[in-house]
Amino acid sequence: MTATMKYTSKQINRDWRIKVDGMTEDGQRLHTLMGVSGIIALIGEAFLQKFLDRAYDSMADSCTCKLRRGVVVTFYAK
């Protein structure tokens, strides 16, 4: 069962810069800005939805979300 996203790709890219830091499953080091499709491929729609809800509820300029596998996703407000 796939869940639909509450936010469109256009809305996410308009409001946020998404920076990813950590390691991929292949062992490659990540430290880069990423688009919506890239972050979905890396962490999945469920985690992205959860992280976006947290970022939109936050009143700060940036919101950092961490996964147990060592991937850190930071949302910077535009």
MARBA-3410 file (N, C-alpha, C, O; in Angstrom, 1 decimal):
78
0.8,-1.2,0.0,0.0,0.0,0.0,0.9,1.2,0.0,1.7,1.4,0.9 ~ 0.7,2.1,-1.0,1.5,3.3,-1.1,0.7,4.5,-0.6,-0.4,4.6,-0.9 ~ 1.4,5.3,0.2,0.7,6.6,0.7,1.0,7.7,-0.3,2.1,7.8,-0.9 ~ 0.0,8.6,-0.4,0.3,9.7,-1.3,0.9,10.8,-0.4,0.6,11.0,0.7 ~ 1.7,11.6,-1.1,2.4,12.7,-0.4,1.4,13.9,-0.2,0.6,14.2,-1.0
1.6,14.5,1.0,0.8,15.7,1.3,1.3,16.9,0.5,0.5,17.8,0.2 ~ 2.5,16.9,0.2,3.2,18.1,-0.4,3.6,17.7,-1.8,4.1,16.6,-2.0 ~ 3.5,18.6,-2.8,4.0,18.3,-4.1,5.5,18.6,-4.2,6.0,19.3,-3.3 ~ 6.1,18.0,-5.2,7.5,18.3,-5.4,7.8,19.8,-5.6,8.8,20.3,-5.2 ~ 6.9,20.4,-6.4,7.0,21.9,-6.6,7.0,22.7,-5.3,7.8,23.6,-5.1
6.1,22.3,-4.4,6.0,23.0,-3.1,7.2,22.8,-2.3,7.7,23.7,-1.6 ~ 7.7,21.5,-2.2,8.9,21.2,-1.4,10.1,22.0,-1.9,10.8,22.5,-1.1 ~ 10.3,21.9,-3.2,11.5,22.6,-3.8,11.4,24.1,-3.7,12.4,24.8,-3.6 ~ 10.1,24.7,-3.6,9.9,26.1,-3.4,10.3,26.5,-2.0,10.8,27.6,-1.8 ~ 10.0,25.7,-1.0,10.1,26.1,0.4,11.5,25.6,1.0,11.9,26.3,2.0
12.1,24.6,0.5,13.2,24.0,1.2,14.4,23.7,0.3,14.2,23.4,-0.9 ~ 15.6,23.8,0.9,16.8,23.2,0.3,17.1,21.9,1.2,17.1,22.0,2.4 ~ 17.3,20.8,0.6,17.4,19.5,1.3,18.9,19.1,1.2,19.4,18.8,0.1 ~ 19.6,19.0,2.3,21.0,18.6,2.3,21.1,17.3,3.0,20.5,17.1,4.1 ~ 21.8,16.4,2.4,22.0,15.0,2.9,23.5,14.8,3.3,24.4,15.1,2.5
23.7,14.2,4.4,25.0,13.9,4.9,25.0,12.4,5.4,24.1,12.1,6.2 ~ 26.0,11.6,5.0,26.0,10.3,5.5,26.6,9.3,4.5,27.4,9.7,3.6 ~ 26.2,8.0,4.6,26.7,7.0,3.7,25.5,6.4,3.0,24.4,6.2,3.6 ~ 25.7,6.0,1.7,24.7,5.2,1.0,24.8,3.7,1.4,25.8,3.3,2.0 ~ 23.9,2.9,0.9,24.0,1.5,1.1,25.2,0.9,0.4,25.7,-0.2,0.8
25.7,1.6,-0.7,26.9,1.1,-1.4,28.2,1.4,-0.7,29.2,0.9,-1.1 ~ 28.1,2.3,0.3,29.3,2.7,1.0,29.9,4.0,0.5,30.9,4.5,0.9 ~ 29.1,4.7,-0.4,29.6,6.0,-0.9,29.2,7.1,0.1,28.2,7.1,0.7 ~ 30.1,8.1,0.2,29.9,9.2,1.1,29.0,10.2,0.5,29.2,10.6,-0.7 ~ 28.0,10.7,1.2,27.1,11.8,0.7,27.3,13.1,1.6,27.4,13.0,2.8
27.4,14.2,0.9,27.4,15.5,1.5,27.0,16.5,0.5,27.8,17.2,-0.1 ~ 25.7,16.5,0.1,25.3,17.2,-1.0,23.8,17.7,-0.9,23.1,17.2,-0.1 ~ 23.5,18.7,-1.7,22.0,19.1,-1.8,21.4,18.0,-2.7,22.0,17.5,-3.6 ~ 20.1,17.8,-2.4,19.4,16.7,-3.1,18.0,17.2,-3.5,17.4,18.0,-2.7 ~ 17.5,16.7,-4.6,16.1,17.0,-5.0,15.1,16.0,-4.4,15.5,15.1,-3.7
13.9,16.2,-4.6,12.8,15.4,-4.1,12.9,14.0,-4.5,12.8,13.0,-3.7 ~ 13.1,13.7,-5.8,13.2,12.3,-6.3,14.4,11.6,-5.7,14.4,10.4,-5.5 ~ 15.5,12.3,-5.6,16.7,11.7,-5.0,16.6,11.3,-3.5,17.0,10.3,-3.1 ~ 15.9,12.2,-2.8,15.7,11.9,-1.4,14.7,10.8,-1.2,14.8,10.0,-0.2 ~ 13.7,10.7,-2.1,12.8,9.6,-2.0,13.5,8.3,-2.3,13.2,7.2,-1.6
14.4,8.3,-3.3,15.1,7.1,-3.6,16.1,6.6,-2.4,16.3,5.5,-2.3 ~ 16.5,7.6,-1.7,17.5,7.3,-0.6,16.8,6.9,0.7,17.2,5.9,1.3 ~ 15.7,7.6,1.1,15.1,7.3,2.4,13.7,6.7,2.3,13.2,6.2,3.3 ~ 13.0,6.9,1.2,11.7,6.5,1.0,10.6,7.5,1.3,10.9,8.5,1.9 ~ 9.4,7.3,0.8,8.3,8.3,0.9,7.9,8.5,2.3,7.5,9.6,2.8
7.8,7.4,3.1,7.3,7.5,4.5,8.2,8.4,5.3,7.7,9.2,6.1 ~ 9.5,8.1,5.3,10.4,9.0,6.1,10.4,10.4,5.6,10.4,11.3,6.4 ~ 10.3,10.6,4.3,10.3,12.0,3.7,9.1,12.7,4.2,9.1,13.9,4.6 ~ 7.9,12.0,4.2,6.7,12.7,4.7,6.8,13.0,6.2,6.4,14.1,6.6 ~ 7.3,12.1,7.0,7.5,12.4,8.4,8.4,13.6,8.6,8.2,14.4,9.5
9.6,13.6,7.9,10.5,14.7,8.0,10.0,16.0,7.6,10.2,17.0,8.2 ~ 9.2,16.0,6.5,8.6,17.2,6.0,7.6,17.8,7.0,7.5,19.0,7.2 ~ 6.8,16.9,7.6,5.8,17.4,8.6,6.6,18.0,9.7,6.1,19.1,10.2 ~ 7.7,17.5,10.1,8.5,18.0,11.2,9.1,19.4,10.8,9.1,20.3,11.6 ~ 9.5,19.5,9.6,10.1,20.7,9.1,9.1,21.8,8.9,9.4,23.0,9.3
7.9,21.5,8.4,6.9,22.5,8.3,6.4,23.0,9.6,6.0,24.1,9.8 ~ 6.3,22.1,10.6,5.9,22.5,12.0,6.9,23.3,12.7,6.6,24.0,13.6 ~ 8.2,23.1,12.3,9.3,23.8,13.0,9.2,25.3,12.6,8.8,25.7,11.5 ~ 9.6,26.2,13.5,9.6,27.6,13.3,11.1,28.1,13.0,11.3,29.3,12.9 ~ 12.0,27.2,13.0,13.4,27.5,12.8,13.8,27.6,11.3,13.0,27.3,10.4
15.0,28.2,11.1,15.5,28.3,9.7,15.9,27.0,9.1,15.9,26.8,7.9 ~ 16.3,26.0,10.0,16.7,24.7,9.5,16.1,23.6,10.5,15.9,23.9,11.7 ~ 15.9,22.5,9.9,15.4,21.3,10.7,16.3,20.1,10.3,16.3,19.7,9.2 ~ 16.9,19.5,11.3,17.8,18.4,11.1,17.1,17.1,11.6,16.5,17.1,12.7 ~ 17.0,16.1,10.7,16.4,14.8,11.0,17.5,13.7,10.8,18.2,13.8,9.8
17.6,12.8,11.7,18.6,11.8,11.6,18.0,10.4,11.6,17.0,10.1,12.3 ~ 18.6,9.6,10.8,18.2,8.2,10.7,19.2,7.3,11.5,20.3,7.7,11.6 ~ 18.8,6.2,12.0,19.7,5.3,12.7,20.8,4.8,11.9,21.9,4.5,12.5 ~ 20.7,4.7,10.6,21.7,4.2,9.8,22.8,5.2,9.4,23.7,4.9,8.6 ~ 22.7,6.4,10.1,23.8,7.4,9.9,23.5,8.5,8.9,24.3,9.3,8.7
22.4,8.4,8.3,22.0,9.5,7.3,21.4,10.7,8.0,20.5,10.5,8.8 ~ 21.9,11.9,7.8,21.4,13.1,8.4,20.8,13.9,7.2,21.5,14.3,6.3 ~ 19.5,14.3,7.4,18.8,15.1,6.4,18.5,16.4,7.0,17.9,16.5,8.1 ~ 19.0,17.5,6.4,18.7,18.9,7.0,17.9,19.6,5.9,18.2,19.7,4.8 ~ 16.8,20.2,6.4,15.9,21.1,5.6,16.2,22.5,5.9,16.1,22.9,7.1
16.7,23.3,4.9,17.0,24.7,5.1,15.8,25.5,4.5,15.5,25.3,3.3 ~ 15.2,26.4,5.2,14.1,27.2,4.7,14.7,28.2,3.7,15.7,28.8,3.9 ~ 13.9,28.5,2.6,14.4,29.5,1.6,13.8,30.8,2.0,14.0,31.8,1.3
END
